[in-house]
Amino acid sequence: MNRSERNIYLEKTPLADALDRLIEVIDVENILTEEIIPTVDASGRVTSEALFAKISSPHYHSSAMDGVAVDSKDTLGATESSPLILTAGDGPGHQAVYINTGMPLPEDKNAVIMVEDIHELDDGRIEIVSAALPYQHVRAVGEDIVATEPVVGPGRRLRPYDVGALIGAGHARVSVKKLPVVSLIPTGDEIIEPTDGVPPAGKVFESNTAVISALLGADGAETRRTGIVGDDPDALTKAVSEAASSSDLVIVFAGSSAGSRDYTRSIIESLGTVLVHGIAMMPGKPTILGEIDGTPVVGLPGYPVSAVLSYRFVIRPLIHRMLGLPEPIDDTMPVTVLRDIPKKTGNEELLRVHIAEIDGRFIASPLPRGAGNITTMVRADGIIRVGAMSEGLKKGDTVPAVILKPTADILNSVMIVGSHDVSLDLVSSLMGRFRLPISLASVNVGSLGGIMALKNDECHLAGSHLLDEKTGLYNVPAIKRYLKDRDISLVTLAHRMQGLIVKKGNPLNIRKIEDLMREDVVFVNRQRGSGTRILLDYLLIQGGLRASDIAGYDREEFTHMNVAVRVASGRADCGLGIQAAATALDLDFIPVEEERYDLIIPTRYRTHPGVASLLEVIVSSEFINRLESLGGYSGRDTGKDIPLEP
């Protein structure tokens, strides 16, 4: 493949300028026409004109209480010591007329006395002990709104309350902006329609249009999805041309990058104009903005996270402009970064982060940066925007984060930092059944890293299986060394088996730690400070073996699953990890050592709603049964407190 067969980015336009370039060319605010719809269906729609009250609300004097309607002059002089007697009945001719809430006030009456404040006598008369003021307990004409007064202005997205007010003001129908019609065109030979089961090798389920369609619906647009268009320039040109002639906006999914089968740019050029190809943002750099006969066309990258973030920061503001709404303003909160986040200059980076409240600070931990990892959007509490010329963030920096969840959810979030264990995913899936819905943010930095995070007040608890080489004890010596001034609870999560993860069938016949010294064995290790790395070093010392003799000893991964992935992909022959990781990827497992995995919890956090929920989850029979079904786990001491003193 030569250079001429590939698309070349025209330029990398700053994110702040990309949308302006499109708006300069297309009169987006006048794309949409108006329509008149029933007011009862208008919630969420945008008004196209100012709406004034056609009638007053209420349009008659009405009773605000159950009781009797009276002429206030007839009640003058009534006191507890000198009550007044009034004639009472259901029709005219009485001094007091029985009335219910909402009923019209008789023409000769101007006040209402509540039923609680009258004493009914046996002869049909009533006794009152206080005078009524004019218009007491009466909803006067126009109390809510007077005819001709404004109800809502133009360019307002109607809320349910607005709909009620408009109906009360006499509007059975209202004029609103038509919904922008957005055509979605999924492209690529590798994508197929979603079905049950596993797609064939080389194929993936098409999910981008489902996500973007839902986001468009929430922002007030109508979507039309075409069928999947393969990597066929003629078929794609036809689909884009037809969509541009019948839609207010066209979104083409994938094909916007620089591959030989990425046709979106050339097709937009052949039908119209490319205005932007390449936005200085990560993820989302290959985004294309163009126009065809006045219709805006956006080419979104195929990677799911790129598509979602390009939508949020490019298409969402465009939809608002079409509807005549101000550009959406994201809710933000100041967050403190948990660790260094290096970055190259040149692109604005949109970092997805976990956020949890720790001692009055909001702590943010970055999620994986991969543009194809849509689950990071599921797990993300917020997004940190790191400027194009920034070289990254330093641990302890406080920066604004765009919030993706309600603040209440973030306040209930639990941050656990430390050693990776797949049972934490099981805990997370069960949390919320016992108390309010609570999320568990797990940050994998190794056992020692978790303990240091506790020391720095950067998490609610730590997961640890730190073996002390001198005593053979787990976690207690490290707590005494690093957290000696803290009131700490140590709770067992599980006993688990560590062992050698090898390829299916164990083709190299790896059986014991000594086999790692063989020249034909390539090992993958865990990172420094992890309990698994410390266990390996302990076993090497016990066997009189040297780490320098292991090929791959310096190749590090941060989770057991990543170790298993290395072995499954053939990039390593063996790694030390837990049985559940091997089972998940259908690999073989050679048991080596059972260890205890504990939760280290500052005692003051045991009453935190999220931590309390976690502790309830792990002692439940459902958790323990599912834990042991993973393989290599025992729940015999799960939930038990470990004494820190003998």
Secondary structure as UniProt FT lines:
FT   HELIX           3..5
FT   HELIX           15..25
FT   HELIX           28..30
FT   STRAND          34..38
FT   HELIX           39..41
FT   TURN            43..44
FT   STRAND          46..47
FT   STRAND          51..52
FT   STRAND          62..63
FT   STRAND          67..70
FT   HELIX           72..75
FT   TURN            76..77
FT   STRAND          84..89
FT   TURN            92..93
FT   STRAND          96..99
FT   TURN            101..102
FT   TURN            107..108
FT   STRAND          111..114
FT   HELIX           115..117
FT   STRAND          118..120
FT   TURN            122..123
FT   STRAND          125..128
FT   TURN            134..137
FT   STRAND          138..139
FT   TURN            141..142
FT   TURN            147..148
FT   STRAND          150..152
FT   TURN            154..155
FT   HELIX           160..168
FT   TURN            169..170
FT   STRAND          173..177
FT   STRAND          181..187
FT   TURN            189..190
FT   STRAND          191..192
FT   TURN            201..202
FT   STRAND          204..205
FT   HELIX           208..218
FT   TURN            219..220
FT   STRAND          222..225
FT   HELIX           233..246
FT   STRAND          249..253
FT   TURN            260..261
FT   HELIX           264..271
FT   STRAND          273..277
FT   STRAND          281..282
FT   TURN            285..286
FT   STRAND          288..292
FT   TURN            293..294
FT   STRAND          295..300
FT   HELIX           304..310
FT   HELIX           311..315
FT   HELIX           316..322
FT   TURN            323..324
FT   STRAND          332..337
FT   STRAND          341..342
FT   TURN            345..346
FT   STRAND          348..358
FT   TURN            359..360
FT   STRAND          361..366
FT   TURN            371..372
FT   HELIX           375..379
FT   STRAND          382..386
FT   TURN            388..389
FT   STRAND          392..393
FT   TURN            395..396
FT   STRAND          398..403
FT   HELIX           407..412
FT   STRAND          414..418
FT   HELIX           423..430
FT   TURN            431..432
FT   STRAND          440..444
FT   HELIX           447..455
FT   TURN            456..457
FT   STRAND          461..464
FT   TURN            469..471
FT   HELIX           476..482
FT   TURN            484..485
FT   STRAND          488..502
FT   TURN            504..505
FT   TURN            507..508
FT   HELIX           513..517
FT   TURN            519..520
FT   STRAND          523..526
FT   TURN            528..529
FT   HELIX           531..542
FT   TURN            543..544
FT   HELIX           547..549
FT   TURN            551..554
FT   STRAND          556..557
FT   HELIX           560..568
FT   TURN            569..570
FT   STRAND          574..578
FT   HELIX           579..584
FT   TURN            585..586
FT   STRAND          588..602
FT   HELIX           603..607
FT   HELIX           609..618
FT   HELIX           621..629
FT   STRAND          633..634
FT   TURN            636..639
//
